[in-house]
């Protein structure tokens, strides 16, 4: 496969959006979809949370974006992607590129940037939040195989991505079913209709521990470092692993063991804080980052699988949410 190495600047026309004055109500709630970072979904974007008027568009640096335009977040959630499925405008946190279809396939560029996201995150700079600039994006290198090869690669990756999304949807259905079975077997823990004995959480655990901060020292080799994005309700997702070379002193302290209970410690969304997953031993040794709490359970007193479902039940979530605190805009629980 012959390919050339070029930059993102060479594959299309770049730009970024803007925000109309928020003090002007006549600039908002119009007919023009106005994308913010939360609207980017790593897929085709067909709706927006907010909209602006023609007056708002004319009186700001916001620009209209046509369909099939590549979208990428420059602030906060660096590298979050989308492809416009509707005509829309964007705010200044989103860069957009109208890819030249004669030399590049937009979906090939999309997947290249998706797999380059760790590098984009690493290069992010900023005191209050990480960010990359449009200049940085334009200078970002990209290998370009012949157009037909790009299209073939993109089609294969799209198919794999759809299968991944179907698996995620199946897991969501499974989670709902498991919660129903849990309640049917054990009853709702709040009214406790079966009269089960109650005790303090601390009575059935041996201890808790926060993970360590990897400080972005990731590499293709080394051990997997679990992050909060890898934790979902009752499951651990290994589809996008991050690895780093772990010093022996950290490995011995933070290596995960069979049936360890993992809790999300901090997140910008309170609904994710305290989500529990049970760790099952994998082939490779795995450690956990500082946004996760590891809980060692007393196997003689409680089953970790049971405890995981209990914590993720409406009763468990209510208990967790009532103990959340807020620090610097982040929601947290502590040991």
Secondary structure, DSSP 8 states (H G I E B T S, - for coil): --EEEEEGGGGEEEEE-----TT-GGGEEEEEEEE-GGG--SEEE---SEEE-HHHHHTSS--EE-TT-EEEE-BSSTT-EEEESS-EEE-TTEEEEEE-TTT--HHHHHHHHHHTHHHHHHH-B-SSS-B--HHHHHH-EEEEE-HHHHHHHHHHHHHHHHHHHHHHHHHHHHHHHHHHHHHHHH--TTT-TT------GGGGEEEEEE-B--TT---SSSEEEE-GGGEETTEE--TT--EE---HHHHHHHB--TT-EEEE-EESSGGGTT-EEE----SS-EEEBTTEEEEEE-TTT--HHHHHHHHHSHHHHHHHHTT-EEETTEEE---
